[in-house]
Amino acid sequence: MISTICYDYLHDNIVRFDLCGLSSDPKPFPNFGKRMIANGSSFIEMDTGSLYFFDEDGQNWLEFGVNT
């Protein structure tokens, strides 16, 4: 189950989220609830410690510190 740590409304229906969940939880895309996920939103996997940031241009989650 994904939990919201905090969120900031940027404009309209676009929100920068700080989320946490397990590595087995699907990372939300392109919405979380009824809100669009903004560039720079974060997702922490509690069981692995991995940190991901949302890339709005690429429309995907990028693992912090990992070159792809």
mmCIF file as gemmi writes it, N, C-alpha and C atoms, coordinates in Angstrom:
data_model
loop_
_atom_site.group_PDB
_atom_site.id
_atom_site.type_symbol
_atom_site.label_atom_id
_atom_site.label_alt_id
_atom_site.label_comp_id
_atom_site.label_asym_id
_atom_site.label_entity_id
_atom_site.label_seq_id
_atom_site.pdbx_PDB_ins_code
_atom_site.Cartn_x
_atom_site.Cartn_y
_atom_site.Cartn_z
_atom_site.occupancy
_atom_site.B_iso_or_equiv
_atom_site.pdbx_formal_charge
_atom_site.auth_seq_id
_atom_site.auth_asym_id
_atom_site.pdbx_PDB_model_num
ATOM 1 N N . MET Axp A 1 ? 0.834 -1.175 0 1 0 ? 1 A 1
ATOM 2 C CA . MET Axp A 1 ? 0 0 0 1 0 ? 1 A 1
ATOM 3 C C . MET Axp A 1 ? 0.881 1.241 0 1 0 ? 1 A 1
ATOM 4 N N . ILE Axp A 2 ? 0.596 2.166 -0.889 1 0 ? 2 A 1
ATOM 5 C CA . ILE Axp A 2 ? 1.37 3.396 -1.007 1 0 ? 2 A 1
ATOM 6 C C . ILE Axp A 2 ? 0.794 4.453 -0.065 1 0 ? 2 A 1
ATOM 7 N N . SER Axp A 3 ? 1.688 5.147 0.641 1 0 ? 3 A 1
ATOM 8 C CA . SER Axp A 3 ? 1.278 6.205 1.565 1 0 ? 3 A 1
ATOM 9 C C . SER Axp A 3 ? 1.872 7.532 1.117 1 0 ? 3 A 1
ATOM 10 N N . THR Axp A 4 ? 1.151 8.599 1.388 1 0 ? 4 A 1
ATOM 11 C CA . THR Axp A 4 ? 1.627 9.941 1.084 1 0 ? 4 A 1
ATOM 12 C C . THR Axp A 4 ? 2.333 10.505 2.309 1 0 ? 4 A 1
ATOM 13 N N . ILE Axp A 5 ? 3.59 10.923 2.127 1 0 ? 5 A 1
ATOM 14 C CA . ILE Axp A 5 ? 4.334 11.572 3.202 1 0 ? 5 A 1
ATOM 15 C C . ILE Axp A 5 ? 3.933 13.047 3.251 1 0 ? 5 A 1
ATOM 16 N N . CYS Axp A 6 ? 3.959 13.693 2.083 1 0 ? 6 A 1
ATOM 17 C CA . CYS Axp A 6 ? 3.488 15.068 1.97 1 0 ? 6 A 1
ATOM 18 C C . CYS Axp A 6 ? 3.23 15.374 0.507 1 0 ? 6 A 1
ATOM 19 N N . TYR Axp A 7 ? 2.6 16.503 0.249 1 0 ? 7 A 1
ATOM 20 C CA . TYR Axp A 7 ? 2.321 16.908 -1.122 1 0 ? 7 A 1
ATOM 21 C C . TYR Axp A 7 ? 2.208 18.422 -1.189 1 0 ? 7 A 1
ATOM 22 N N . ASP Axp A 8 ? 2.484 18.961 -2.39 1 0 ? 8 A 1
ATOM 23 C CA . ASP Axp A 8 ? 2.385 20.395 -2.648 1 0 ? 8 A 1
ATOM 24 C C . ASP Axp A 8 ? 1.599 20.586 -3.935 1 0 ? 8 A 1
ATOM 25 N N . TYR Axp A 9 ? 0.5 21.349 -3.86 1 0 ? 9 A 1
ATOM 26 C CA . TYR Axp A 9 ? -0.234 21.698 -5.073 1 0 ? 9 A 1
ATOM 27 C C . TYR Axp A 9 ? 0.57 22.747 -5.824 1 0 ? 9 A 1
ATOM 28 N N . LEU Axp A 10 ? 0.923 22.451 -7.074 1 0 ? 10 A 1
ATOM 29 C CA . LEU Axp A 10 ? 1.689 23.399 -7.87 1 0 ? 10 A 1
ATOM 30 C C . LEU Axp A 10 ? 0.753 24.329 -8.637 1 0 ? 10 A 1
ATOM 31 N N . HIS Axp A 11 ? -0.168 23.751 -9.377 1 0 ? 11 A 1
ATOM 32 C CA . HIS Axp A 11 ? -1.204 24.518 -10.066 1 0 ? 11 A 1
ATOM 33 C C . HIS Axp A 11 ? -2.222 23.544 -10.634 1 0 ? 11 A 1
ATOM 34 N N . ASP Axp A 12 ? -3.423 24.046 -10.799 1 0 ? 12 A 1
ATOM 35 C CA . ASP Axp A 12 ? -4.532 23.245 -11.317 1 0 ? 12 A 1
ATOM 36 C C . ASP Axp A 12 ? -4.599 21.903 -10.595 1 0 ? 12 A 1
ATOM 37 N N . ASN Axp A 13 ? -4.408 20.835 -11.342 1 0 ? 13 A 1
ATOM 38 C CA . ASN Axp A 13 ? -4.55 19.476 -10.822 1 0 ? 13 A 1
ATOM 39 C C . ASN Axp A 13 ? -3.189 18.782 -10.711 1 0 ? 13 A 1
ATOM 40 N N . ILE Axp A 14 ? -2.099 19.552 -10.723 1 0 ? 14 A 1
ATOM 41 C CA . ILE Axp A 14 ? -0.747 18.988 -10.716 1 0 ? 14 A 1
ATOM 42 C C . ILE Axp A 14 ? -0.154 19.122 -9.314 1 0 ? 14 A 1
ATOM 43 N N . VAL Axp A 15 ? 0.348 17.985 -8.793 1 0 ? 15 A 1
ATOM 44 C CA . VAL Axp A 15 ? 0.82 17.937 -7.411 1 0 ? 15 A 1
ATOM 45 C C . VAL Axp A 15 ? 2.2 17.278 -7.352 1 0 ? 15 A 1
ATOM 46 N N . ARG Axp A 16 ? 3.107 17.861 -6.544 1 0 ? 16 A 1
ATOM 47 C CA . ARG Axp A 16 ? 4.385 17.204 -6.277 1 0 ? 16 A 1
ATOM 48 C C . ARG Axp A 16 ? 4.199 16.382 -5.009 1 0 ? 16 A 1
ATOM 49 N N . PHE Axp A 17 ? 4.343 15.063 -5.174 1 0 ? 17 A 1
ATOM 50 C CA . PHE Axp A 17 ? 4.126 14.125 -4.086 1 0 ? 17 A 1
ATOM 51 C C . PHE Axp A 17 ? 5.452 13.618 -3.522 1 0 ? 17 A 1
ATOM 52 N N . ASP Axp A 18 ? 5.474 13.3 -2.237 1 0 ? 18 A 1
ATOM 53 C CA . ASP Axp A 18 ? 6.503 12.49 -1.597 1 0 ? 18 A 1
ATOM 54 C C . ASP Axp A 18 ? 5.766 11.244 -1.114 1 0 ? 18 A 1
ATOM 55 N N . LEU Axp A 19 ? 6.057 10.105 -1.743 1 0 ? 19 A 1
ATOM 56 C CA . LEU Axp A 19 ? 5.332 8.857 -1.494 1 0 ? 19 A 1
ATOM 57 C C . LEU Axp A 19 ? 6.264 7.799 -0.932 1 0 ? 19 A 1
ATOM 58 N N . CYS Axp A 20 ? 5.7 6.824 -0.236 1 0 ? 20 A 1
ATOM 59 C CA . CYS Axp A 20 ? 6.471 5.677 0.206 1 0 ? 20 A 1
ATOM 60 C C . CYS Axp A 20 ? 5.624 4.425 0.044 1 0 ? 20 A 1
ATOM 61 N N . GLY Axp A 21 ? 6.314 3.319 -0.16 1 0 ? 21 A 1
ATOM 62 C CA . GLY Axp A 21 ? 5.654 2.034 -0.329 1 0 ? 21 A 1
ATOM 63 C C . GLY Axp A 21 ? 6.7 0.938 -0.397 1 0 ? 21 A 1
ATOM 64 N N . LEU Axp A 22 ? 6.272 -0.242 -0.734 1 0 ? 22 A 1
ATOM 65 C CA . LEU Axp A 22 ? 7.178 -1.382 -0.867 1 0 ? 22 A 1
ATOM 66 C C . LEU Axp A 22 ? 7.645 -1.503 -2.311 1 0 ? 22 A 1
ATOM 67 N N . SER Axp A 23 ? 8.747 -2.202 -2.517 1 0 ? 23 A 1
ATOM 68 C CA . SER Axp A 23 ? 9.264 -2.392 -3.874 1 0 ? 23 A 1
ATOM 69 C C . SER Axp A 23 ? 8.264 -3.168 -4.735 1 0 ? 23 A 1
ATOM 70 N N . SER Axp A 24 ? 7.4 -3.949 -4.115 1 0 ? 24 A 1
ATOM 71 C CA . SER Axp A 24 ? 6.398 -4.72 -4.862 1 0 ? 24 A 1
ATOM 72 C C . SER Axp A 24 ? 5.175 -3.879 -5.239 1 0 ? 24 A 1
ATOM 73 N N . ASP Axp A 25 ? 5.056 -2.674 -4.664 1 0 ? 25 A 1
ATOM 74 C CA . ASP Axp A 25 ? 3.947 -1.783 -5.021 1 0 ? 25 A 1
ATOM 75 C C . ASP Axp A 25 ? 4.23 -1.136 -6.375 1 0 ? 25 A 1
ATOM 76 N N . PRO Axp A 26 ? 3.254 -1.143 -7.281 1 0 ? 26 A 1
ATOM 77 C CA . PRO Axp A 26 ? 3.479 -0.433 -8.545 1 0 ? 26 A 1
ATOM 78 C C . PRO Axp A 26 ? 3.54 1.074 -8.298 1 0 ? 26 A 1
ATOM 79 N N . LYS Axp A 27 ? 4.56 1.704 -8.846 1 0 ? 27 A 1
ATOM 80 C CA . LYS Axp A 27 ? 4.677 3.153 -8.686 1 0 ? 27 A 1
ATOM 81 C C . LYS Axp A 27 ? 3.576 3.809 -9.521 1 0 ? 27 A 1
ATOM 82 N N . PRO Axp A 28 ? 2.864 4.779 -8.939 1 0 ? 28 A 1
ATOM 83 C CA . PRO Axp A 28 ? 1.746 5.388 -9.65 1 0 ? 28 A 1
ATOM 84 C C . PRO Axp A 28 ? 2.208 6.151 -10.887 1 0 ? 28 A 1
ATOM 85 N N . PHE Axp A 29 ? 1.379 6.129 -11.916 1 0 ? 29 A 1
ATOM 86 C CA . PHE Axp A 29 ? 1.72 6.803 -13.171 1 0 ? 29 A 1
ATOM 87 C C . PHE Axp A 29 ? 0.479 6.884 -14.042 1 0 ? 29 A 1
ATOM 88 N N . PRO Axp A 30 ? 0.134 7.945 -14.66 1 0 ? 30 A 1
ATOM 89 C CA . PRO Axp A 30 ? 0.672 9.303 -14.495 1 0 ? 30 A 1
ATOM 90 C C . PRO Axp A 30 ? -0.044 10.08 -13.398 1 0 ? 30 A 1
ATOM 91 N N . ASN Axp A 31 ? -0.977 9.4 -12.702 1 0 ? 31 A 1
ATOM 92 C CA . ASN Axp A 31 ? -1.753 10.044 -11.64 1 0 ? 31 A 1
ATOM 93 C C . ASN Axp A 31 ? -1.572 9.294 -10.331 1 0 ? 31 A 1
ATOM 94 N N . PHE Axp A 32 ? -1.809 10.008 -9.249 1 0 ? 32 A 1
ATOM 95 C CA . PHE Axp A 32 ? -1.961 9.38 -7.945 1 0 ? 32 A 1
ATOM 96 C C . PHE Axp A 32 ? -3.286 9.892 -7.414 1 0 ? 32 A 1
ATOM 97 N N . GLY Axp A 33 ? -4.227 9.007 -7.231 1 0 ? 33 A 1
ATOM 98 C CA . GLY Axp A 33 ? -5.58 9.434 -6.944 1 0 ? 33 A 1
ATOM 99 C C . GLY Axp A 33 ? -6.106 10.133 -8.17 1 0 ? 33 A 1
ATOM 100 N N . LYS Axp A 34 ? -6.62 11.302 -7.994 1 0 ? 34 A 1
ATOM 101 C CA . LYS Axp A 34 ? -7.151 12.076 -9.124 1 0 ? 34 A 1
ATOM 102 C C . LYS Axp A 34 ? -6.23 13.226 -9.516 1 0 ? 34 A 1
ATOM 103 N N . ARG Axp A 35 ? -5.007 13.222 -9.01 1 0 ? 35 A 1
ATOM 104 C CA . ARG Axp A 35 ? -4.065 14.317 -9.258 1 0 ? 35 A 1
ATOM 105 C C . ARG Axp A 35 ? -2.919 13.866 -10.16 1 0 ? 35 A 1
ATOM 106 N N . MET Axp A 36 ? -2.513 14.755 -11.066 1 0 ? 36 A 1
ATOM 107 C CA . MET Axp A 36 ? -1.368 14.488 -11.935 1 0 ? 36 A 1
ATOM 108 C C . MET Axp A 36 ? -0.091 14.59 -11.107 1 0 ? 36 A 1
ATOM 109 N N . ILE Axp A 37 ? 0.847 13.662 -11.334 1 0 ? 37 A 1
ATOM 110 C CA . ILE Axp A 37 ? 2.116 13.655 -10.613 1 0 ? 37 A 1
ATOM 111 C C . ILE Axp A 37 ? 3.074 14.634 -11.285 1 0 ? 37 A 1
ATOM 112 N N . ALA Axp A 38 ? 3.613 15.561 -10.509 1 0 ? 38 A 1
ATOM 113 C CA . ALA Axp A 38 ? 4.505 16.594 -11.026 1 0 ? 38 A 1
ATOM 114 C C . ALA Axp A 38 ? 5.951 16.111 -11.084 1 0 ? 38 A 1
ATOM 115 N N . ASN Axp A 39 ? 6.702 16.743 -11.961 1 0 ? 39 A 1
ATOM 116 C CA . ASN Axp A 39 ? 8.125 16.502 -12.079 1 0 ? 39 A 1
ATOM 117 C C . ASN Axp A 39 ? 8.793 16.692 -10.712 1 0 ? 39 A 1
ATOM 118 N N . GLY Axp A 40 ? 9.694 15.783 -10.35 1 0 ? 40 A 1
ATOM 119 C CA . GLY Axp A 40 ? 10.409 15.894 -9.087 1 0 ? 40 A 1
ATOM 120 C C . GLY Axp A 40 ? 9.727 15.221 -7.915 1 0 ? 40 A 1
ATOM 121 N N . SER Axp A 41 ? 8.537 14.646 -8.129 1 0 ? 41 A 1
ATOM 122 C CA . SER Axp A 41 ? 7.895 13.887 -7.057 1 0 ? 41 A 1
ATOM 123 C C . SER Axp A 41 ? 8.808 12.724 -6.681 1 0 ? 41 A 1
ATOM 124 N N . SER Axp A 42 ? 8.715 12.265 -5.44 1 0 ? 42 A 1
ATOM 125 C CA . SER Axp A 42 ? 9.612 11.197 -4.989 1 0 ? 42 A 1
ATOM 126 C C . SER Axp A 42 ? 8.827 9.988 -4.498 1 0 ? 42 A 1
ATOM 127 N N . PHE Axp A 43 ? 9.492 8.834 -4.576 1 0 ? 43 A 1
ATOM 128 C CA . PHE Axp A 43 ? 8.943 7.576 -4.084 1 0 ? 43 A 1
ATOM 129 C C . PHE Axp A 43 ? 10.069 6.824 -3.386 1 0 ? 43 A 1
ATOM 130 N N . ILE Axp A 44 ? 9.867 6.497 -2.109 1 0 ? 44 A 1
ATOM 131 C CA . ILE Axp A 44 ? 10.85 5.745 -1.335 1 0 ? 44 A 1
ATOM 132 C C . ILE Axp A 44 ? 10.334 4.323 -1.146 1 0 ? 44 A 1
ATOM 133 N N . GLU Axp A 45 ? 11.163 3.34 -1.501 1 0 ? 45 A 1
ATOM 134 C CA . GLU Axp A 45 ? 10.831 1.941 -1.23 1 0 ? 45 A 1
ATOM 135 C C . GLU Axp A 45 ? 11.298 1.629 0.186 1 0 ? 45 A 1
ATOM 136 N N . MET Axp A 46 ? 10.357 1.404 1.078 1 0 ? 46 A 1
ATOM 137 C CA . MET Axp A 46 ? 10.68 1.214 2.494 1 0 ? 46 A 1
ATOM 138 C C . MET Axp A 46 ? 11.483 -0.052 2.745 1 0 ? 46 A 1
ATOM 139 N N . ASP Axp A 47 ? 11.283 -1.1 1.935 1 0 ? 47 A 1
ATOM 140 C CA . ASP Axp A 47 ? 11.972 -2.371 2.182 1 0 ? 47 A 1
ATOM 141 C C . ASP Axp A 47 ? 13.358 -2.432 1.569 1 0 ? 47 A 1
ATOM 142 N N . THR Axp A 48 ? 13.662 -1.58 0.57 1 0 ? 48 A 1
ATOM 143 C CA . THR Axp A 48 ? 14.985 -1.606 -0.061 1 0 ? 48 A 1
ATOM 144 C C . THR Axp A 48 ? 15.787 -0.337 0.201 1 0 ? 48 A 1
ATOM 145 N N . GLY Axp A 49 ? 15.1 0.744 0.57 1 0 ? 49 A 1
ATOM 146 C CA . GLY Axp A 49 ? 15.768 2.021 0.768 1 0 ? 49 A 1
ATOM 147 C C . GLY Axp A 49 ? 16.019 2.772 -0.527 1 0 ? 49 A 1
ATOM 148 N N . SER Axp A 50 ? 15.548 2.252 -1.655 1 0 ? 50 A 1
ATOM 149 C CA . SER Axp A 50 ? 15.741 2.918 -2.946 1 0 ? 50 A 1
ATOM 150 C C . SER Axp A 50 ? 14.859 4.155 -3.045 1 0 ? 50 A 1
ATOM 151 N N . LEU Axp A 51 ? 15.404 5.188 -3.676 1 0 ? 51 A 1
ATOM 152 C CA . LEU Axp A 51 ? 14.712 6.453 -3.854 1 0 ? 51 A 1
ATOM 153 C C . LEU Axp A 51 ? 14.533 6.698 -5.345 1 0 ? 51 A 1
ATOM 154 N N . TYR Axp A 52 ? 13.323 7.073 -5.732 1 0 ? 52 A 1
ATOM 155 C CA . TYR Axp A 52 ? 12.99 7.35 -7.127 1 0 ? 52 A 1
ATOM 156 C C . TYR Axp A 52 ? 12.418 8.753 -7.246 1 0 ? 52 A 1
ATOM 157 N N . PHE Axp A 53 ? 12.704 9.409 -8.38 1 0 ? 53 A 1
ATOM 158 C CA . PHE Axp A 53 ? 12.124 10.702 -8.699 1 0 ? 53 A 1
ATOM 159 C C . PHE Axp A 53 ? 11.359 10.588 -10.004 1 0 ? 53 A 1
ATOM 160 N N . PHE Axp A 54 ? 10.233 11.291 -10.084 1 0 ? 54 A 1
ATOM 161 C CA . PHE Axp A 54 ? 9.413 11.248 -11.285 1 0 ? 54 A 1
ATOM 162 C C . PHE Axp A 54 ? 9.957 12.211 -12.32 1 0 ? 54 A 1
ATOM 163 N N . ASP Axp A 55 ? 10.156 11.703 -13.538 1 0 ? 55 A 1
ATOM 164 C CA . ASP Axp A 55 ? 10.626 12.487 -14.679 1 0 ? 55 A 1
ATOM 165 C C . ASP Axp A 55 ? 9.416 12.78 -15.559 1 0 ? 55 A 1
ATOM 166 N N . GLU Axp A 56 ? 8.931 14.01 -15.49 1 0 ? 56 A 1
ATOM 167 C CA . GLU Axp A 56 ? 7.728 14.381 -16.229 1 0 ? 56 A 1
ATOM 168 C C . GLU Axp A 56 ? 7.933 14.281 -17.738 1 0 ? 56 A 1
ATOM 169 N N . ASP Axp A 57 ? 9.114 14.669 -18.244 1 0 ? 57 A 1
ATOM 170 C CA . ASP Axp A 57 ? 9.373 14.594 -19.679 1 0 ? 57 A 1
ATOM 171 C C . ASP Axp A 57 ? 9.355 13.15 -20.172 1 0 ? 57 A 1
ATOM 172 N N . GLY Axp A 58 ? 10.022 12.257 -19.442 1 0 ? 58 A 1
ATOM 173 C CA . GLY Axp A 58 ? 10.079 10.851 -19.836 1 0 ? 58 A 1
ATOM 174 C C . GLY Axp A 58 ? 8.893 10.034 -19.364 1 0 ? 58 A 1
ATOM 175 N N . GLN Axp A 59 ? 8.072 10.639 -18.493 1 0 ? 59 A 1
ATOM 176 C CA . GLN Axp A 59 ? 6.893 9.967 -17.937 1 0 ? 59 A 1
ATOM 177 C C . GLN Axp A 59 ? 7.24 8.631 -17.282 1 0 ? 59 A 1
ATOM 178 N N . ASN Axp A 60 ? 8.306 8.655 -16.436 1 0 ? 60 A 1
ATOM 179 C CA . ASN Axp A 60 ? 8.677 7.442 -15.698 1 0 ? 60 A 1
ATOM 180 C C . ASN Axp A 60 ? 9.402 7.814 -14.404 1 0 ? 60 A 1
ATOM 181 N N . TRP Axp A 61 ? 9.589 6.81 -13.57 1 0 ? 61 A 1
ATOM 182 C CA . TRP Axp A 61 ? 10.299 6.977 -12.296 1 0 ? 61 A 1
ATOM 183 C C . TRP Axp A 61 ? 11.758 6.585 -12.498 1 0 ? 61 A 1
ATOM 184 N N . LEU Axp A 62 ? 12.683 7.462 -12.1 1 0 ? 62 A 1
ATOM 185 C CA . LEU Axp A 62 ? 14.122 7.213 -12.238 1 0 ? 62 A 1
ATOM 186 C C . LEU Axp A 62 ? 14.716 6.99 -10.858 1 0 ? 62 A 1
ATOM 187 N N . GLU Axp A 63 ? 15.492 5.925 -10.733 1 0 ? 63 A 1
ATOM 188 C CA . GLU Axp A 63 ? 16.127 5.631 -9.448 1 0 ? 63 A 1
ATOM 189 C C . GLU Axp A 63 ? 17.254 6.608 -9.215 1 0 ? 63 A 1
ATOM 190 N N . PHE Axp A 64 ? 17.274 7.216 -8.05 1 0 ? 64 A 1
ATOM 191 C CA . PHE Axp A 64 ? 18.282 8.204 -7.684 1 0 ? 64 A 1
ATOM 192 C C . PHE Axp A 64 ? 19.652 7.557 -7.623 1 0 ? 64 A 1
ATOM 193 N N . GLY Axp A 65 ? 20.64 8.192 -8.275 1 0 ? 65 A 1
ATOM 194 C CA . GLY Axp A 65 ? 22.019 7.729 -8.193 1 0 ? 65 A 1
ATOM 195 C C . GLY Axp A 65 ? 22.351 6.575 -9.11 1 0 ? 65 A 1
ATOM 196 N N . VAL Axp A 66 ? 21.424 6.172 -9.967 1 0 ? 66 A 1
ATOM 197 C CA . VAL Axp A 66 ? 21.679 5.055 -10.89 1 0 ? 66 A 1
ATOM 198 C C . VAL Axp A 66 ? 21.678 5.594 -12.305 1 0 ? 66 A 1
ATOM 199 N N . ASN Axp A 67 ? 22.76 5.381 -13.017 1 0 ? 67 A 1
ATOM 200 C CA . ASN Axp A 67 ? 22.847 5.802 -14.425 1 0 ? 67 A 1
ATOM 201 C C . ASN Axp A 67 ? 22.18 4.76 -15.296 1 0 ? 67 A 1
ATOM 202 N N . THR Axp A 68 ? 21.289 5.225 -16.155 1 0 ? 68 A 1
ATOM 203 C CA . THR Axp A 68 ? 20.632 4.308 -17.094 1 0 ? 68 A 1
ATOM 204 C C . THR Axp A 68 ? 20.933 4.672 -18.511 1 0 ? 68 A 1
